[in-house]
Each structure stands twice: as structure tokens, then as C-alpha cells.
Amino acid sequence: MIWFKKDLQLHDFIHLGKNTMGEHIGLEFTELGTDFMKATMPVDVRTKQPYGLLHGGASCVLAETLGSVASAMVIDPEKFICVGLEINANHIRGVREGRVTGITTPIHLGATTHVWDIKIYDERGKLVCISRLTVAILKK
């Protein structure tokens, strides 16, 4: 278990999405495991680019939201905050409709940085995007 709160549940952090970009584009957290977190996002007018495909920036929003929230659940919130430091994404396959699902797992959980692997899949389970997010852990 990587989470600071050992009995962490989805309802413990869903409030972090209120009044954010994630809420605006329909991002929803859907699953929490011992070392992973999942969220979905619609492919619709809020998340498509002009050619009708999922916008790469929307994939980055899903990836950064997943990794950042995961980091926030690993740290002691009384002592630290976490902020995105760097994100990269490789867009593998286009998506025109439905929902995509992101899954984040840790690559590195250090005292001052976390690095997250985020894979995004379409509804058929096909890989859409691979992203890596580095998060800085800062003292309050």
C-alpha cells in the first residue's frame, strides 16, 4: 500500500476535482488499488480537437490529474503539498468517441519528487497514450 491514509477510499479525494479543469471536461475517478488509481474522461466536444479526435492536451489533463492526485494521496497533507514539475506524452492512437480510461502507477516515490507512469486506454482496451509525470513534493 503506497497511500498515506491506509484505508483510503475514492470518496476521500473526489472533492479535489470540484471546480477544476477535470470537472469541466467530465473526468471521474473510478478505481483505487494498493498502488494504482484510475479515472475516465469522455471523448466529446470538450475534449476533441478540430479533426474530431481526442485532443492530446485533454490526454495530458487526464494524465496530470491522475498523477498529481495520486501524489497528494501519498504525502502527509499536514506537512507537504505536491505540484506538477514535468509531463510528457506519446499519443499512440486516435479516439473519436466514447470514454478513455487512465491508470497511474508509481515509478519513483521519493522524499522530494514522485514520478508516475500513466497509460490511457480506449473502450476496447487499446492503448491511446503513454505519459510520464514528475511531481515536486514541497514543504508547506
C-alpha positions in Angstrom: 0.0 0.0 0.0 1.5 3.3 -1.1 -1.2 5.7 0.2 -0.5 7.8 3.3 -4.0 7.1 4.6 -4.0 3.3 4.8 -7.8 3.0 4.5 -8.0 5.4 1.5 -11.3 5.3 -0.5 -12.4 7.1 -3.6 -14.7 9.4 -1.6 -11.7 10.7 0.3 -10.3 12.6 -2.6 -13.1 13.1 -5.2 -13.7 16.6 -3.7 -10.3 17.6 -5.1 -11.8 17.7 -8.5 -14.5 20.2 -7.7 -14.3 23.5 -9.7 -11.3 22.3 -11.7 -10.5 21.6 -15.3 -11.0 18.0 -14.6 -14.6 18.6 -13.6 -15.1 20.8 -16.6 -14.1 18.1 -19.0 -16.0 15.3 -17.2 -13.1 13.5 -15.6 -14.2 10.9 -13.0 -12.1 8.8 -10.6 -13.3 5.2 -10.8 -11.0 2.9 -9.0 -8.3 2.8 -6.4 -5.9 -0.1 -5.7 -3.0 -0.6 -3.4 -0.6 1.1 -5.9 -2.8 2.5 -8.7 -5.5 4.9 -9.4 -8.0 5.0 -12.4 -10.1 7.8 -13.9 -12.2 8.1 -17.0 -12.9 11.0 -19.3 -15.4 11.4 -22.2 -14.3 11.9 -25.7 -16.8 14.7 -26.6 -16.9 18.4 -27.7 -15.0 19.3 -24.5 -12.1 17.0 -25.2 -11.8 16.8 -29.0 -9.6 18.7 -31.4 -10.8 20.1 -34.8 -10.4 16.8 -36.7 -12.8 15.1 -34.3 -10.1 13.2 -32.4 -9.3 13.2 -28.7 -7.1 16.3 -28.1 -3.6 15.5 -26.9 -3.9 18.2 -24.3 -7.0 16.5 -22.9 -5.0 13.3 -22.5 -2.4 15.4 -20.7 -5.0 16.8 -18.4 -6.2 13.3 -17.5 -2.6 12.1 -17.0 -1.5 15.1 -14.9 -4.7 15.0 -12.8 -4.2 11.3 -12.1 -0.6 11.6 -11.2 -1.0 14.8 -9.1 -3.9 13.4 -7.1 -2.1 10.1 -6.6 0.9 12.1 -5.2 -1.4 14.1 -3.0 -2.6 10.8 -1.5 0.9 9.5 -0.9 2.2 12.5 1.1 1.4 13.7 4.6 -1.0 16.6 3.7 -0.2 18.4 7.0 3.4 18.8 6.1 3.6 18.8 2.3 2.0 19.9 -1.0 2.7 18.5 -4.4 2.9 20.2 -7.8 3.5 19.1 -11.3 7.1 19.6 -12.5 7.2 17.9 -15.9 4.9 15.9 -18.1 5.4 14.2 -21.4 3.0 12.2 -23.5 3.2 9.9 -26.5 -0.1 9.8 -28.4 -0.4 6.3 -29.8 -3.9 6.0 -31.3 -6.7 8.4 -32.0 -10.1 8.1 -30.4 -13.3 9.7 -31.8 -16.0 8.8 -29.3 -16.8 7.1 -26.0 -14.6 7.3 -22.9 -11.0 6.8 -22.2 -9.5 5.4 -19.0 -6.3 6.4 -17.4 -4.3 4.3 -15.0 -1.4 5.7 -13.0 1.2 3.7 -11.1 4.3 5.0 -9.4 7.8 4.7 -10.9 9.5 6.6 -8.1 8.2 7.8 -4.7 11.0 9.9 -3.2 11.1 12.5 -0.5 11.2 15.4 -2.9 9.9 14.0 -6.2 7.5 11.4 -7.4 7.4 10.0 -11.0 4.2 8.4 -12.3 3.5 6.2 -15.3 0.1 6.9 -16.8 -1.4 4.8 -19.5 -4.6 5.8 -21.2 -6.9 3.2 -23.0 -10.0 3.4 -25.2 -13.1 1.4 -24.5 -11.7 -1.6 -26.5 -8.7 -1.7 -24.2 -6.4 -0.3 -26.9 -3.5 1.9 -25.8 -4.2 5.6 -26.7 -1.4 7.5 -24.8 1.6 6.8 -22.6 2.6 9.6 -20.2 5.1 10.2 -17.5 4.6 12.9 -14.9 7.2 14.2 -12.4 5.7 15.8 -9.3 7.7 18.0 -6.9 7.0 17.5 -3.2 7.2 20.8 -1.3 7.1 21.6 2.4 4.1 23.6 3.4 
